[in-house]
């Protein structure tokens, strides 16, 4: 990946995460409006989906943050000795998804 791609991922996913409060507030309002049983079930489903979405966004952002140091520009900026030492020491490994 390059710096621009990682930067774009961080910008887009951060924006999405920062907007989750709006959906959570809307769900909360609907819960307080005396929903029917089927509406309550749907609100519960949506609440769980929001939790999963937040966790996914947090995970993607954590991975992108680790990738910032592994972009092609960062690797090409290293001299040969520094790059070799990073590879041999295990410092230069791509992050693995959890």
SULVENSUL-V635370 format. One line per field, one symbol per residue. phi: phi as a letter, one per 30 degrees, with the letter a starting at -180 (. if undefined). psi: psi as a letter, one per 30 degrees, with the letter a starting at -180 (. if undefined). A space follows every 50 residues. Layout:
BEGIN
phi = ???
psi = ???
END
This chain:
BEGIN
phi = .cedddddedddddddddcdedddddddddddchddeddddddddddddd dddddddddddddddddedcdedddddddedddddddddidcbddcdd
psi = lleeeeeeeeeeeeeeefffeeeeeeeeeeefgilleeeeeeeeeeeeee eeeeeeeeeeeeeeeefefgleeeeffkleeeeeeeeefgeikkkkl.
END
